[in-house]
Amino acid sequence: MPKDYSRTLRIADQIQRELADLLQHEIKDPRVGQITLTGVEVTRDYSHAKVFYTTLGSKEENFLVEKGLEHAKGFLRSNLSHRMKLRIVPQLHFIYDESVERGVRLSKLIDEAIAQEQTSHQADSDSEKS
């Protein structure tokens, strides 16, 4: 059982590497130019793979990226079958990964809270001096 699990992880990692290379070097669609693959999850039977990605674009640009990935899905799967020696090449399901965006938002909130705290602390020490 654990051996099977590690094989699934290895296959997911290889799919992520191969897809990243294909997206960077083979896909000419400008909609999918600036994306980062953040992870791949493969089902135990290798029939499906969730491919998580993120972009630095707006919501409208993310929509275009999604359409571009859907359009390229067949090409990408076909090329994966040539690059990887698998009996079953998984169906690809592209999912926008919001965790990076959420992380940036949380980081910004933390920075703002720290700045407010420092400003408040500075004001307190200034009023104590006078």
Backbone atoms as SQL, in Angstrom:
CREATE TABLE atoms (id INTEGER PRIMARY KEY, chain TEXT, resi INTEGER, resn TEXT, atom TEXT, x REAL, y REAL, z REAL);
INSERT INTO atoms VALUES
  (1, 'A', 1, 'MET', 'N', 0.828, -1.214, 0.000),
  (2, 'A', 1, 'MET', 'CA', 0.000, 0.000, 0.000),
  (3, 'A', 1, 'MET', 'C', 0.862, 1.263, 0.000),
  (4, 'A', 2, 'PRO', 'N', 1.800, 1.445, 0.933),
  (5, 'A', 2, 'PRO', 'CA', 2.630, 2.660, 0.910),
  (6, 'A', 2, 'PRO', 'C', 3.424, 2.781, -0.387),
  (7, 'A', 3, 'LYS', 'N', 3.864, 1.647, -0.944),
  (8, 'A', 3, 'LYS', 'CA', 4.617, 1.678, -2.191),
  (9, 'A', 3, 'LYS', 'C', 3.770, 2.260, -3.317),
  (10, 'A', 4, 'ASP', 'N', 2.498, 1.858, -3.362),
  (11, 'A', 4, 'ASP', 'CA', 1.560, 2.362, -4.364),
  (12, 'A', 4, 'ASP', 'C', 1.369, 3.873, -4.202),
  (13, 'A', 5, 'TYR', 'N', 1.282, 4.324, -2.948),
  (14, 'A', 5, 'TYR', 'CA', 1.090, 5.748, -2.676),
  (15, 'A', 5, 'TYR', 'C', 2.283, 6.555, -3.175),
  (16, 'A', 6, 'SER', 'N', 3.483, 6.084, -2.933),
  (17, 'A', 6, 'SER', 'CA', 4.654, 6.832, -3.385),
  (18, 'A', 6, 'SER', 'C', 4.730, 6.843, -4.913),
  (19, 'A', 7, 'ARG', 'N', 4.284, 5.782, -5.551),
  (20, 'A', 7, 'ARG', 'CA', 4.249, 5.756, -7.020),
  (21, 'A', 7, 'ARG', 'C', 3.279, 6.831, -7.525),
  (22, 'A', 8, 'THR', 'N', 2.139, 6.961, -6.870),
  (23, 'A', 8, 'THR', 'CA', 1.161, 7.983, -7.251),
  (24, 'A', 8, 'THR', 'C', 1.775, 9.380, -7.129),
  (25, 'A', 9, 'LEU', 'N', 2.495, 9.605, -6.042),
  (26, 'A', 9, 'LEU', 'CA', 3.157, 10.905, -5.859),
  (27, 'A', 9, 'LEU', 'C', 4.223, 11.153, -6.919),
  (28, 'A', 10, 'ARG', 'N', 5.006, 10.128, -7.222),
  (29, 'A', 10, 'ARG', 'CA', 6.050, 10.269, -8.256),
  (30, 'A', 10, 'ARG', 'C', 5.425, 10.581, -9.610),
  (31, 'A', 11, 'ILE', 'N', 4.349, 9.902, -9.936),
  (32, 'A', 11, 'ILE', 'CA', 3.671, 10.147, -11.213),
  (33, 'A', 11, 'ILE', 'C', 3.103, 11.563, -11.235),
  (34, 'A', 12, 'ALA', 'N', 2.504, 11.999, -10.133),
  (35, 'A', 12, 'ALA', 'CA', 1.963, 13.362, -10.063),
  (36, 'A', 12, 'ALA', 'C', 3.078, 14.390, -10.269),
  (37, 'A', 13, 'ASP', 'N', 4.226, 14.166, -9.628),
  (38, 'A', 13, 'ASP', 'CA', 5.368, 15.085, -9.800),
  (39, 'A', 13, 'ASP', 'C', 5.850, 15.106, -11.243),
  (40, 'A', 14, 'GLN', 'N', 5.926, 13.930, -11.848),
  (41, 'A', 14, 'GLN', 'CA', 6.390, 13.876, -13.236),
  (42, 'A', 14, 'GLN', 'C', 5.386, 14.555, -14.169),
  (43, 'A', 15, 'ILE', 'N', 4.112, 14.352, -13.933),
  (44, 'A', 15, 'ILE', 'CA', 3.083, 15.012, -14.750),
  (45, 'A', 15, 'ILE', 'C', 3.240, 16.526, -14.624),
  (46, 'A', 16, 'GLN', 'N', 3.460, 17.008, -13.390),
  (47, 'A', 16, 'GLN', 'CA', 3.626, 18.453, -13.186),
  (48, 'A', 16, 'GLN', 'C', 4.835, 18.976, -13.956),
  (49, 'A', 17, 'ARG', 'N', 5.954, 18.271, -13.889),
  (50, 'A', 17, 'ARG', 'CA', 7.164, 18.706, -14.618),
  (51, 'A', 17, 'ARG', 'C', 6.934, 18.706, -16.126),
  (52, 'A', 18, 'GLU', 'N', 6.337, 17.628, -16.623),
  (53, 'A', 18, 'GLU', 'CA', 6.117, 17.513, -18.071),
  (54, 'A', 18, 'GLU', 'C', 5.130, 18.575, -18.561),
  (55, 'A', 19, 'LEU', 'N', 4.052, 18.788, -17.811),
  (56, 'A', 19, 'LEU', 'CA', 3.078, 19.805, -18.215),
  (57, 'A', 19, 'LEU', 'C', 3.691, 21.204, -18.194),
  (58, 'A', 20, 'ALA', 'N', 4.493, 21.497, -17.170),
  (59, 'A', 20, 'ALA', 'CA', 5.146, 22.808, -17.098),
  (60, 'A', 20, 'ALA', 'C', 6.028, 23.015, -18.325),
  (61, 'A', 21, 'ASP', 'N', 6.766, 21.972, -18.707),
  (62, 'A', 21, 'ASP', 'CA', 7.632, 22.064, -19.890),
  (63, 'A', 21, 'ASP', 'C', 6.791, 22.241, -21.159),
  (64, 'A', 22, 'LEU', 'N', 5.734, 21.477, -21.284),
  (65, 'A', 22, 'LEU', 'CA', 4.861, 21.592, -22.461),
  (66, 'A', 22, 'LEU', 'C', 4.237, 22.982, -22.549),
  (67, 'A', 23, 'LEU', 'N', 3.751, 23.485, -21.419),
  (68, 'A', 23, 'LEU', 'CA', 3.121, 24.813, -21.419),
  (69, 'A', 23, 'LEU', 'C', 4.129, 25.898, -21.786),
  (70, 'A', 24, 'GLN', 'N', 5.350, 25.727, -21.337),
  (71, 'A', 24, 'GLN', 'CA', 6.362, 26.746, -21.606),
  (72, 'A', 24, 'GLN', 'C', 6.898, 26.681, -23.035),
  (73, 'A', 25, 'HIS', 'N', 7.068, 25.472, -23.571),
  (74, 'A', 25, 'HIS', 'CA', 7.760, 25.334, -24.855),
  (75, 'A', 25, 'HIS', 'C', 6.889, 24.936, -26.043),
  (76, 'A', 26, 'GLU', 'N', 5.746, 24.326, -25.802),
  (77, 'A', 26, 'GLU', 'CA', 4.961, 23.786, -26.917),
  (78, 'A', 26, 'GLU', 'C', 3.659, 24.538, -27.190),
  (79, 'A', 27, 'ILE', 'N', 3.074, 25.119, -26.159),
  (80, 'A', 27, 'ILE', 'CA', 1.783, 25.799, -26.329),
  (81, 'A', 27, 'ILE', 'C', 2.035, 27.223, -26.828),
  (82, 'A', 28, 'LYS', 'N', 1.403, 27.552, -27.935),
  (83, 'A', 28, 'LYS', 'CA', 1.596, 28.886, -28.519),
  (84, 'A', 28, 'LYS', 'C', 0.451, 29.842, -28.167),
  (85, 'A', 29, 'ASP', 'N', -0.545, 29.339, -27.449),
  (86, 'A', 29, 'ASP', 'CA', -1.720, 30.138, -27.084),
  (87, 'A', 29, 'ASP', 'C', -1.312, 31.219, -26.076),
  (88, 'A', 30, 'PRO', 'N', -1.476, 32.498, -26.430),
  (89, 'A', 30, 'PRO', 'CA', -1.058, 33.575, -25.522),
  (90, 'A', 30, 'PRO', 'C', -1.856, 33.614, -24.215),
  (91, 'A', 31, 'ARG', 'N', -3.024, 32.965, -24.188),
  (92, 'A', 31, 'ARG', 'CA', -3.836, 32.972, -22.963),
  (93, 'A', 31, 'ARG', 'C', -3.164, 32.213, -21.828),
  (94, 'A', 32, 'VAL', 'N', -2.324, 31.240, -22.157),
  (95, 'A', 32, 'VAL', 'CA', -1.696, 30.432, -21.107),
  (96, 'A', 32, 'VAL', 'C', -0.208, 30.742, -20.948),
  (97, 'A', 33, 'GLY', 'N', 0.170, 31.957, -21.301),
  (98, 'A', 33, 'GLY', 'CA', 1.579, 32.337, -21.251),
  (99, 'A', 33, 'GLY', 'C', 2.165, 32.458, -19.860),
  (100, 'A', 34, 'GLN', 'N', 1.462, 33.066, -18.939),
  (101, 'A', 34, 'GLN', 'CA', 2.024, 33.356, -17.621),
  (102, 'A', 34, 'GLN', 'C', 1.308, 32.595, -16.511),
  (103, 'A', 35, 'ILE', 'N', 1.464, 31.262, -16.513),
  (104, 'A', 35, 'ILE', 'CA', 0.856, 30.506, -15.425),
  (105, 'A', 35, 'ILE', 'C', 1.926, 29.698, -14.708),
  (106, 'A', 36, 'THR', 'N', 1.639, 29.372, -13.474),
  (107, 'A', 36, 'THR', 'CA', 2.525, 28.530, -12.681),
  (108, 'A', 36, 'THR', 'C', 1.721, 27.338, -12.194),
  (109, 'A', 37, 'LEU', 'N', 2.247, 26.145, -12.415),
  (110, 'A', 37, 'LEU', 'CA', 1.590, 24.949, -11.900),
  (111, 'A', 37, 'LEU', 'C', 2.015, 24.778, -10.451),
  (112, 'A', 38, 'THR', 'N', 1.047, 24.696, -9.545),
  (113, 'A', 38, 'THR', 'CA', 1.368, 24.616, -8.124),
  (114, 'A', 38, 'THR', 'C', 1.257, 23.201, -7.566),
  (115, 'A', 39, 'GLY', 'N', 0.657, 22.301, -8.316),
  (116, 'A', 39, 'GLY', 'CA', 0.557, 20.931, -7.835),
  (117, 'A', 39, 'GLY', 'C', -0.292, 20.076, -8.741),
  (118, 'A', 40, 'VAL', 'N', -0.130, 18.762, -8.589),
  (119, 'A', 40, 'VAL', 'CA', -0.933, 17.798, -9.336),
  (120, 'A', 40, 'VAL', 'C', -1.348, 16.692, -8.368),
  (121, 'A', 41, 'GLU', 'N', -2.610, 16.322, -8.400),
  (122, 'A', 41, 'GLU', 'CA', -3.115, 15.200, -7.616),
  (123, 'A', 41, 'GLU', 'C', -3.674, 14.174, -8.592),
  (124, 'A', 42, 'VAL', 'N', -3.173, 12.945, -8.486),
  (125, 'A', 42, 'VAL', 'CA', -3.602, 11.876, -9.382),
  (126, 'A', 42, 'VAL', 'C', -4.430, 10.873, -8.584),
  (127, 'A', 43, 'THR', 'N', -5.527, 10.402, -9.182),
  (128, 'A', 43, 'THR', 'CA', -6.329, 9.378, -8.512),
  (129, 'A', 43, 'THR', 'C', -5.545, 8.075, -8.469),
  (130, 'A', 44, 'ARG', 'N', -5.918, 7.187, -7.552),
  (131, 'A', 44, 'ARG', 'CA', -5.196, 5.909, -7.365),
  (132, 'A', 44, 'ARG', 'C', -5.129, 5.073, -8.642),
  (133, 'A', 45, 'ASP', 'N', -6.182, 5.155, -9.452),
  (134, 'A', 45, 'ASP', 'CA', -6.192, 4.349, -10.686),
  (135, 'A', 45, 'ASP', 'C', -5.596, 5.109, -11.879),
  (136, 'A', 46, 'TYR', 'N', -5.067, 6.282, -11.621),
  (137, 'A', 46, 'TYR', 'CA', -4.392, 7.115, -12.648),
  (138, 'A', 46, 'TYR', 'C', -5.320, 7.575, -13.768),
  (139, 'A', 47, 'SER', 'N', -6.618, 7.513, -13.562),
  (140, 'A', 47, 'SER', 'CA', -7.536, 7.895, -14.641),
  (141, 'A', 47, 'SER', 'C', -7.790, 9.400, -14.694),
  (142, 'A', 48, 'HIS', 'N', -7.571, 10.096, -13.568),
  (143, 'A', 48, 'HIS', 'CA', -7.805, 11.536, -13.524),
  (144, 'A', 48, 'HIS', 'C', -6.667, 12.231, -12.781),
  (145, 'A', 49, 'ALA', 'N', -6.369, 13.451, -13.225),
  (146, 'A', 49, 'ALA', 'CA', -5.360, 14.269, -12.544),
  (147, 'A', 49, 'ALA', 'C', -5.898, 15.687, -12.402),
  (148, 'A', 50, 'LYS', 'N', -5.898, 16.171, -11.166),
  (149, 'A', 50, 'LYS', 'CA', -6.239, 17.572, -10.916),
  (150, 'A', 50, 'LYS', 'C', -4.939, 18.345, -11.019),
  (151, 'A', 51, 'VAL', 'N', -4.919, 19.332, -11.900),
  (152, 'A', 51, 'VAL', 'CA', -3.727, 20.147, -12.109),
  (153, 'A', 51, 'VAL', 'C', -4.030, 21.543, -11.561),
  (154, 'A', 52, 'PHE', 'N', -3.351, 21.905, -10.487),
  (155, 'A', 52, 'PHE', 'CA', -3.582, 23.199, -9.843),
  (156, 'A', 52, 'PHE', 'C', -2.622, 24.227, -10.431),
  (157, 'A', 53, 'TYR', 'N', -3.161, 25.399, -10.737),
  (158, 'A', 53, 'TYR', 'CA', -2.335, 26.448, -11.328),
  (159, 'A', 53, 'TYR', 'C', -2.698, 27.797, -10.735),
  (160, 'A', 54, 'THR', 'N', -1.799, 28.737, -10.906),
  (161, 'A', 54, 'THR', 'CA', -2.070, 30.103, -10.479),
  (162, 'A', 54, 'THR', 'C', -1.526, 31.058, -11.536),
  (163, 'A', 55, 'THR', 'N', -2.066, 32.262, -11.530),
  (164, 'A', 55, 'THR', 'CA', -1.599, 33.311, -12.432),
  (165, 'A', 55, 'THR', 'C', -1.483, 34.594, -11.623),
  (166, 'A', 56, 'LEU', 'N', -0.834, 35.567, -12.197),
  (167, 'A', 56, 'LEU', 'CA', -0.727, 36.857, -11.524),
  (168, 'A', 56, 'LEU', 'C', -1.692, 37.865, -12.126),
  (169, 'A', 57, 'GLY', 'N', -2.626, 37.374, -12.921),
  (170, 'A', 57, 'GLY', 'CA', -3.536, 38.266, -13.629),
  (171, 'A', 57, 'GLY', 'C', -4.804, 38.575, -12.864),
  (172, 'A', 58, 'SER', 'N', -5.642, 39.385, -13.503),
  (173, 'A', 58, 'SER', 'CA', -6.937, 39.776, -12.943),
  (174, 'A', 58, 'SER', 'C', -7.925, 38.613, -13.116),
  (175, 'A', 59, 'LYS', 'N', -9.117, 38.786, -12.580),
  (176, 'A', 59, 'LYS', 'CA', -10.160, 37.757, -12.718),
  (177, 'A', 59, 'LYS', 'C', -10.483, 37.488, -14.196),
  (178, 'A', 60, 'GLU', 'N', -10.510, 38.566, -15.008),
  (179, 'A', 60, 'GLU', 'CA', -10.801, 38.404, -16.438),
  (180, 'A', 60, 'GLU', 'C', -9.683, 37.605, -17.118),
  (181, 'A', 61, 'GLU', 'N', -8.430, 37.917, -16.766),
  (182, 'A', 61, 'GLU', 'CA', -7.301, 37.180, -17.346),
  (183, 'A', 61, 'GLU', 'C', -7.325, 35.720, -16.906),
  (184, 'A', 62, 'ASN', 'N', -7.708, 35.470, -15.649),
  (185, 'A', 62, 'ASN', 'CA', -7.815, 34.095, -15.155),
  (186, 'A', 62, 'ASN', 'C', -8.845, 33.308, -15.951),
  (187, 'A', 63, 'PHE', 'N', -9.937, 33.973, -16.313),
  (188, 'A', 63, 'PHE', 'CA', -10.979, 33.342, -17.124),
  (189, 'A', 63, 'PHE', 'C', -10.409, 32.941, -18.484),
  (190, 'A', 64, 'LEU', 'N', -9.626, 33.832, -19.094),
  (191, 'A', 64, 'LEU', 'CA', -9.008, 33.538, -20.397),
  (192, 'A', 64, 'LEU', 'C', -8.010, 32.388, -20.286),
  (193, 'A', 65, 'VAL', 'N', -7.231, 32.374, -19.194),
  (194, 'A', 65, 'VAL', 'CA', -6.273, 31.286, -18.967),
  (195, 'A', 65, 'VAL', 'C', -7.023, 29.957, -18.869),
  (196, 'A', 66, 'GLU', 'N', -8.121, 29.965, -18.122),
  (197, 'A', 66, 'GLU', 'CA', -8.927, 28.748, -17.962),
  (198, 'A', 66, 'GLU', 'C', -9.419, 28.248, -19.318),
  (199, 'A', 67, 'LYS', 'N', -9.897, 29.161, -20.155),
  (200, 'A', 67, 'LYS', 'CA', -10.370, 28.780, -21.490),
  (201, 'A', 67, 'LYS', 'C', -9.220, 28.238, -22.344),
  (202, 'A', 68, 'GLY', 'N', -8.057, 28.873, -22.240),
  (203, 'A', 68, 'GLY', 'CA', -6.888, 28.416, -22.982),
  (204, 'A', 68, 'GLY', 'C', -6.454, 27.017, -22.559),
  (205, 'A', 69, 'LEU', 'N', -6.475, 26.752, -21.258),
  (206, 'A', 69, 'LEU', 'CA', -6.098, 25.425, -20.749),
  (207, 'A', 69, 'LEU', 'C', -7.105, 24.364, -21.197),
  (208, 'A', 70, 'GLU', 'N', -8.383, 24.705, -21.153),
  (209, 'A', 70, 'GLU', 'CA', -9.417, 23.767, -21.612),
  (210, 'A', 70, 'GLU', 'C', -9.209, 23.440, -23.090),
  (211, 'A', 71, 'HIS', 'N', -8.870, 24.462, -23.872),
  (212, 'A', 71, 'HIS', 'CA', -8.635, 24.282, -25.305),
  (213, 'A', 71, 'HIS', 'C', -7.424, 23.379, -25.558),
  (214, 'A', 72, 'ALA', 'N', -6.384, 23.511, -24.721),
  (215, 'A', 72, 'ALA', 'CA', -5.129, 22.776, -24.916),
  (216, 'A', 72, 'ALA', 'C', -5.135, 21.400, -24.248),
  (217, 'A', 73, 'LYS', 'N', -6.177, 21.079, -23.516),
  (218, 'A', 73, 'LYS', 'CA', -6.226, 19.850, -22.713),
  (219, 'A', 73, 'LYS', 'C', -5.892, 18.586, -23.517),
  (220, 'A', 74, 'GLY', 'N', -6.515, 18.425, -24.665),
  (221, 'A', 74, 'GLY', 'CA', -6.290, 17.242, -25.501),
  (222, 'A', 74, 'GLY', 'C', -4.856, 17.161, -25.996),
  (223, 'A', 75, 'PHE', 'N', -4.319, 18.285, -26.452),
  (224, 'A', 75, 'PHE', 'CA', -2.928, 18.352, -26.916),
  (225, 'A', 75, 'PHE', 'C', -1.973, 17.980, -25.786),
  (226, 'A', 76, 'LEU', 'N', -2.218, 18.535, -24.607),
  (227, 'A', 76, 'LEU', 'CA', -1.346, 18.270, -23.456),
  (228, 'A', 76, 'LEU', 'C', -1.394, 16.794, -23.063),
  (229, 'A', 77, 'ARG', 'N', -2.580, 16.222, -23.037),
  (230, 'A', 77, 'ARG', 'CA', -2.715, 14.806, -22.660),
  (231, 'A', 77, 'ARG', 'C', -2.034, 13.910, -23.687),
  (232, 'A', 78, 'SER', 'N', -2.213, 14.236, -24.952),
  (233, 'A', 78, 'SER', 'CA', -1.577, 13.463, -26.014),
  (234, 'A', 78, 'SER', 'C', -0.056, 13.502, -25.887),
  (235, 'A', 79, 'ASN', 'N', 0.493, 14.684, -25.635),
  (236, 'A', 79, 'ASN', 'CA', 1.941, 14.811, -25.476),
  (237, 'A', 79, 'ASN', 'C', 2.434, 14.114, -24.215),
  (238, 'A', 80, 'LEU', 'N', 1.636, 14.145, -23.162),
  (239, 'A', 80, 'LEU', 'CA', 2.002, 13.409, -21.944),
  (240, 'A', 80, 'LEU', 'C', 2.133, 11.925, -22.243),
  (241, 'A', 81, 'SER', 'N', 1.223, 11.402, -23.072),
  (242, 'A', 81, 'SER', 'CA', 1.260, 9.973, -23.382),
  (243, 'A', 81, 'SER', 'C', 2.549, 9.602, -24.118),
  (244, 'A', 82, 'HIS', 'N', 3.105, 10.520, -24.906),
  (245, 'A', 82, 'HIS', 'CA', 4.362, 10.255, -25.610),
  (246, 'A', 82, 'HIS', 'C', 5.563, 10.380, -24.680),
  (247, 'A', 83, 'ARG', 'N', 5.489, 11.298, -23.718),
  (248, 'A', 83, 'ARG', 'CA', 6.613, 11.566, -22.824),
  (249, 'A', 83, 'ARG', 'C', 6.701, 10.593, -21.652),
  (250, 'A', 84, 'MET', 'N', 5.552, 10.103, -21.213),
  (251, 'A', 84, 'MET', 'CA', 5.513, 9.222, -20.050),
  (252, 'A', 84, 'MET', 'C', 5.054, 7.837, -20.486),
  (253, 'A', 85, 'LYS', 'N', 5.688, 6.852, -19.927),
  (254, 'A', 85, 'LYS', 'CA', 5.337, 5.474, -20.281),
  (255, 'A', 85, 'LYS', 'C', 4.309, 4.938, -19.291),
  (256, 'A', 86, 'LEU', 'N', 3.065, 5.396, -19.464),
  (257, 'A', 86, 'LEU', 'CA', 1.981, 4.943, -18.594),
  (258, 'A', 86, 'LEU', 'C', 0.966, 4.175, -19.420),
  (259, 'A', 87, 'ARG', 'N', 0.387, 3.156, -18.809),
  (260, 'A', 87, 'ARG', 'CA', -0.666, 2.409, -19.481),
  (261, 'A', 87, 'ARG', 'C', -1.896, 3.295, -19.622),
  (262, 'A', 88, 'ILE', 'N', -2.169, 4.073, -18.573),
  (263, 'A', 88, 'ILE', 'CA', -3.317, 4.987, -18.577),
  (264, 'A', 88, 'ILE', 'C', -2.798, 6.408, -18.402),
  (265, 'A', 89, 'VAL', 'N', -3.113, 7.280, -19.360),
  (266, 'A', 89, 'VAL', 'CA', -2.761, 8.692, -19.208),
  (267, 'A', 89, 'VAL', 'C', -4.003, 9.382, -18.662),
  (268, 'A', 90, 'PRO', 'N', -3.863, 10.043, -17.506),
  (269, 'A', 90, 'PRO', 'CA', -5.059, 10.601, -16.853),
  (270, 'A', 90, 'PRO', 'C', -5.732, 11.718, -17.632),
  (271, 'A', 91, 'GLN', 'N', -7.050, 11.807, -17.439),
  (272, 'A', 91, 'GLN', 'CA', -7.803, 12.966, -17.915),
  (273, 'A', 91, 'GLN', 'C', -7.334, 14.148, -17.084),
  (274, 'A', 92, 'LEU', 'N', -7.111, 15.284, -17.711),
  (275, 'A', 92, 'LEU', 'CA', -6.613, 16.459, -16.996),
  (276, 'A', 92, 'LEU', 'C', -7.765, 17.379, -16.602),
  (277, 'A', 93, 'HIS', 'N', -7.738, 17.804, -15.347),
  (278, 'A', 93, 'HIS', 'CA', -8.731, 18.747, -14.834),
  (279, 'A', 93, 'HIS', 'C', -7.965, 19.929, -14.255),
  (280, 'A', 94, 'PHE', 'N', -8.072, 21.078, -14.894),
  (281, 'A', 94, 'PHE', 'CA', -7.340, 22.258, -14.437),
  (282, 'A', 94, 'PHE', 'C', -8.167, 23.016, -13.405),
  (283, 'A', 95, 'ILE', 'N', -7.528, 23.322, -12.275),
  (284, 'A', 95, 'ILE', 'CA', -8.211, 23.998, -11.164),
  (285, 'A', 95, 'ILE', 'C', -7.366, 25.186, -10.733),
  (286, 'A', 96, 'TYR', 'N', -8.008, 26.343, -10.706),
  (287, 'A', 96, 'TYR', 'CA', -7.302, 27.553, -10.272),
  (288, 'A', 96, 'TYR', 'C', -6.992, 27.445, -8.782),
  (289, 'A', 97, 'ASP', 'N', -5.741, 27.648, -8.422),
  (290, 'A', 97, 'ASP', 'CA', -5.279, 27.546, -7.034),
  (291, 'A', 97, 'ASP', 'C', -5.304, 28.934, -6.402),
  (292, 'A', 98, 'GLU', 'N', -6.245, 29.144, -5.505),
  (293, 'A', 98, 'GLU', 'CA', -6.394, 30.448, -4.867),
  (294, 'A', 98, 'GLU', 'C', -5.485, 30.627, -3.663),
  (295, 'A', 99, 'SER', 'N', -4.745, 29.586, -3.276),
  (296, 'A', 99, 'SER', 'CA', -3.955, 29.667, -2.046),
  (297, 'A', 99, 'SER', 'C', -2.862, 30.734, -2.136),
  (298, 'A', 100, 'VAL', 'N', -2.262, 30.910, -3.299),
  (299, 'A', 100, 'VAL', 'CA', -1.215, 31.930, -3.448),
  (300, 'A', 100, 'VAL', 'C', -1.826, 33.313, -3.276),
  (301, 'A', 101, 'GLU', 'N', -2.956, 33.522, -3.953),
  (302, 'A', 101, 'GLU', 'CA', -3.670, 34.799, -3.864),
  (303, 'A', 101, 'GLU', 'C', -4.089, 35.078, -2.414),
  (304, 'A', 102, 'ARG', 'N', -4.612, 34.048, -1.756),
  (305, 'A', 102, 'ARG', 'CA', -5.024, 34.173, -0.360),
  (306, 'A', 102, 'ARG', 'C', -3.823, 34.492, 0.526),
  (307, 'A', 103, 'GLY', 'N', -2.698, 33.853, 0.256),
  (308, 'A', 103, 'GLY', 'CA', -1.473, 34.097, 1.017),
  (309, 'A', 103, 'GLY', 'C', -0.998, 35.532, 0.884),
  (310, 'A', 104, 'VAL', 'N', -1.047, 36.057, -0.324),
  (311, 'A', 104, 'VAL', 'CA', -0.639, 37.448, -0.559),
  (312, 'A', 104, 'VAL', 'C', -1.563, 38.396, 0.195),
  (313, 'A', 105, 'ARG', 'N', -2.864, 38.098, 0.138),
  (314, 'A', 105, 'ARG', 'CA', -3.844, 38.934, 0.837),
  (315, 'A', 105, 'ARG', 'C', -3.614, 38.903, 2.351),
  (316, 'A', 106, 'LEU', 'N', -3.382, 37.717, 2.907),
  (317, 'A', 106, 'LEU', 'CA', -3.125, 37.591, 4.348),
  (318, 'A', 106, 'LEU', 'C', -1.833, 38.296, 4.739),
  (319, 'A', 107, 'SER', 'N', -0.816, 38.151, 3.929),
  (320, 'A', 107, 'SER', 'CA', 0.464, 38.802, 4.200),
  (321, 'A', 107, 'SER', 'C', 0.296, 40.318, 4.243),
  (322, 'A', 108, 'LYS', 'N', -0.499, 40.832, 3.302),
  (323, 'A', 108, 'LYS', 'CA', -0.757, 42.271, 3.256),
  (324, 'A', 108, 'LYS', 'C', -1.500, 42.733, 4.511),
  (325, 'A', 109, 'LEU', 'N', -2.485, 41.937, 4.944),
  (326, 'A', 109, 'LEU', 'CA', -3.235, 42.269, 6.161),
  (327, 'A', 109, 'LEU', 'C', -2.325, 42.259, 7.392),
  (328, 'A', 110, 'ILE', 'N', -1.438, 41.287, 7.455),
  (329, 'A', 110, 'ILE', 'CA', -0.496, 41.214, 8.583),
  (330, 'A', 110, 'ILE', 'C', 0.422, 42.429, 8.578),
  (331, 'A', 111, 'ASP', 'N', 0.943, 42.778, 7.410),
  (332, 'A', 111, 'ASP', 'CA', 1.814, 43.961, 7.293),
  (333, 'A', 111, 'ASP', 'C', 1.079, 45.226, 7.739),
  (334, 'A', 112, 'GLU', 'N', -0.191, 45.357, 7.332),
  (335, 'A', 112, 'GLU', 'CA', -0.976, 46.535, 7.722),
  (336, 'A', 112, 'GLU', 'C', -1.202, 46.559, 9.237),
  (337, 'A', 113, 'ALA', 'N', -1.488, 45.412, 9.829),
  (338, 'A', 113, 'ALA', 'CA', -1.710, 45.337, 11.277),
  (339, 'A', 113, 'ALA', 'C', -0.437, 45.707, 12.033),
  (340, 'A', 114, 'ILE', 'N', 0.711, 45.227, 11.564),
  (341, 'A', 114, 'ILE', 'CA', 1.992, 45.550, 12.202),
  (342, 'A', 114, 'ILE', 'C', 2.267, 47.043, 12.086),
  (343, 'A', 115, 'ALA', 'N', 2.018, 47.612, 10.911),
  (344, 'A', 115, 'ALA', 'CA', 2.239, 49.046, 10.711),
  (345, 'A', 115, 'ALA', 'C', 1.331, 49.862, 11.635),
  (346, 'A', 116, 'GLN', 'N', 0.072, 49.447, 11.755),
  (347, 'A', 116, 'GLN', 'CA', -0.857, 50.148, 12.655),
  (348, 'A', 116, 'GLN', 'C', -0.386, 50.056, 14.101),
  (349, 'A', 117, 'GLU', 'N', 0.056, 48.875, 14.493),
  (350, 'A', 117, 'GLU', 'CA', 0.542, 48.664, 15.862),
  (351, 'A', 117, 'GLU', 'C', 1.760, 49.549, 16.142),
  (352, 'A', 118, 'GLN', 'N', 2.674, 49.625, 15.171),
  (353, 'A', 118, 'GLN', 'CA', 3.871, 50.462, 15.346),
  (354, 'A', 118, 'GLN', 'C', 3.494, 51.939, 15.425),
  (355, 'A', 119, 'THR', 'N', 2.549, 52.359, 14.588),
  (356, 'A', 119, 'THR', 'CA', 2.086, 53.749, 14.609),
  (357, 'A', 119, 'THR', 'C', 1.439, 54.067, 15.949),
  (358, 'A', 120, 'SER', 'N', 0.597, 53.143, 16.421),
  (359, 'A', 120, 'SER', 'CA', -0.079, 53.312, 17.712),
  (360, 'A', 120, 'SER', 'C', 0.941, 53.348, 18.854),
  (361, 'A', 121, 'HIS', 'N', 1.908, 52.472, 18.811),
  (362, 'A', 121, 'HIS', 'CA', 2.952, 52.414, 19.843),
  (363, 'A', 121, 'HIS', 'C', 3.792, 53.701, 19.838),
  (364, 'A', 122, 'GLN', 'N', 4.088, 54.168, 18.616),
  (365, 'A', 122, 'GLN', 'CA', 4.876, 55.406, 18.471),
  (366, 'A', 122, 'GLN', 'C', 4.101, 56.593, 19.056),
  (367, 'A', 123, 'ALA', 'N', 2.798, 56.652, 18.777),
  (368, 'A', 123, 'ALA', 'CA', 1.962, 57.752, 19.291),
  (369, 'A', 123, 'ALA', 'C', 1.910, 57.712, 20.819),
  (370, 'A', 124, 'ASP', 'N', 1.828, 56.495, 21.395),
  (371, 'A', 124, 'ASP', 'CA', 1.802, 56.356, 22.849),
  (372, 'A', 124, 'ASP', 'C', 3.093, 56.849, 23.482),
  (373, 'A', 125, 'SER', 'N', 4.221, 56.462, 22.873),
  (374, 'A', 125, 'SER', 'CA', 5.503, 56.892, 23.461),
  (375, 'A', 125, 'SER', 'C', 5.745, 58.391, 23.273),
  (376, 'A', 126, 'ASP', 'N', 5.205, 58.966, 22.192),
  (377, 'A', 126, 'ASP', 'CA', 5.329, 60.405, 21.992),
  (378, 'A', 126, 'ASP', 'C', 4.518, 61.167, 23.045),
  (379, 'A', 127, 'SER', 'N', 3.307, 60.668, 23.370),
  (380, 'A', 127, 'SER', 'CA', 2.479, 61.355, 24.345),
  (381, 'A', 127, 'SER', 'C', 3.042, 61.217, 25.769),
  (382, 'A', 128, 'GLU', 'N', 3.776, 60.131, 26.029),
  (383, 'A', 128, 'GLU', 'CA', 4.403, 59.967, 27.341),
  (384, 'A', 128, 'GLU', 'C', 5.549, 60.942, 27.530),
  (385, 'A', 129, 'LYS', 'N', 6.240, 61.291, 26.457),
  (386, 'A', 129, 'LYS', 'CA', 7.396, 62.198, 26.539),
  (387, 'A', 129, 'LYS', 'C', 6.963, 63.622, 26.834),
  (388, 'A', 130, 'SER', 'N', 5.767, 64.024, 26.411),
  (389, 'A', 130, 'SER', 'CA', 5.355, 65.412, 26.620),
  (390, 'A', 130, 'SER', 'C', 4.635, 65.650, 27.899);
